[in-house]
């Protein structure tokens, strides 16, 4: 736990509506850690991936727009961990 992160099973995230990147509030109650989703301050626009032409190479690339989360090998490993 060197980064202060915890892993919540995907089935539990789906049940609670928690998505990757959502912030959680942590509290201690009766010696237990209680996590709850932080209220969202503004409605996020849905991001649609689209094909664009790379400015340098001229090749088609897939983009989700500015500010989209980066898909890292750690995130791919997390996504595939619970894949049937």
Secondary structure as a PSIPRED ss2 file (coil, helix, strand):
# PSIPRED VFORMAT (PSIPRED V4.0)

   1 X C   1.000  0.000  0.000
   2 X C   1.000  0.000  0.000
   3 X C   1.000  0.000  0.000
   4 X C   1.000  0.000  0.000
   5 X C   1.000  0.000  0.000
   6 X C   1.000  0.000  0.000
   7 X C   1.000  0.000  0.000
   8 X C   1.000  0.000  0.000
   9 X C   1.000  0.000  0.000
  10 X H   0.000  1.000  0.000
  11 X H   0.000  1.000  0.000
  12 X H   0.000  1.000  0.000
  13 X H   0.000  1.000  0.000
  14 X H   0.000  1.000  0.000
  15 X H   0.000  1.000  0.000
  16 X H   0.000  1.000  0.000
  17 X C   1.000  0.000  0.000
  18 X C   1.000  0.000  0.000
  19 X C   1.000  0.000  0.000
  20 X C   1.000  0.000  0.000
  21 X C   1.000  0.000  0.000
  22 X C   1.000  0.000  0.000
  23 X C   1.000  0.000  0.000
  24 X E   0.000  0.000  1.000
  25 X E   0.000  0.000  1.000
  26 X E   0.000  0.000  1.000
  27 X E   0.000  0.000  1.000
  28 X E   0.000  0.000  1.000
  29 X E   0.000  0.000  1.000
  30 X C   1.000  0.000  0.000
  31 X C   1.000  0.000  0.000
  32 X E   0.000  0.000  1.000
  33 X E   0.000  0.000  1.000
  34 X E   0.000  0.000  1.000
  35 X E   0.000  0.000  1.000
  36 X E   0.000  0.000  1.000
  37 X E   0.000  0.000  1.000
  38 X C   1.000  0.000  0.000
  39 X C   1.000  0.000  0.000
  40 X C   1.000  0.000  0.000
  41 X C   1.000  0.000  0.000
  42 X C   1.000  0.000  0.000
  43 X C   1.000  0.000  0.000
  44 X C   1.000  0.000  0.000
  45 X C   1.000  0.000  0.000
  46 X C   1.000  0.000  0.000
  47 X C   1.000  0.000  0.000
  48 X C   1.000  0.000  0.000
  49 X C   1.000  0.000  0.000
  50 X E   0.000  0.000  1.000
  51 X E   0.000  0.000  1.000
  52 X E   0.000  0.000  1.000
  53 X E   0.000  0.000  1.000
  54 X C   1.000  0.000  0.000
  55 X C   1.000  0.000  0.000
  56 X C   1.000  0.000  0.000
  57 X C   1.000  0.000  0.000
  58 X C   1.000  0.000  0.000
  59 X C   1.000  0.000  0.000
  60 X E   0.000  0.000  1.000
  61 X E   0.000  0.000  1.000
  62 X E   0.000  0.000  1.000
  63 X E   0.000  0.000  1.000
  64 X C   1.000  0.000  0.000
  65 X C   1.000  0.000  0.000
  66 X C   1.000  0.000  0.000
  67 X C   1.000  0.000  0.000
  68 X C   1.000  0.000  0.000
  69 X C   1.000  0.000  0.000
  70 X C   1.000  0.000  0.000
  71 X C   1.000  0.000  0.000
  72 X C   1.000  0.000  0.000
  73 X H   0.000  1.000  0.000
  74 X H   0.000  1.000  0.000
  75 X H   0.000  1.000  0.000
  76 X H   0.000  1.000  0.000
  77 X H   0.000  1.000  0.000
  78 X H   0.000  1.000  0.000
  79 X H   0.000  1.000  0.000
  80 X H   0.000  1.000  0.000
  81 X H   0.000  1.000  0.000
  82 X C   1.000  0.000  0.000
  83 X C   1.000  0.000  0.000
  84 X C   1.000  0.000  0.000
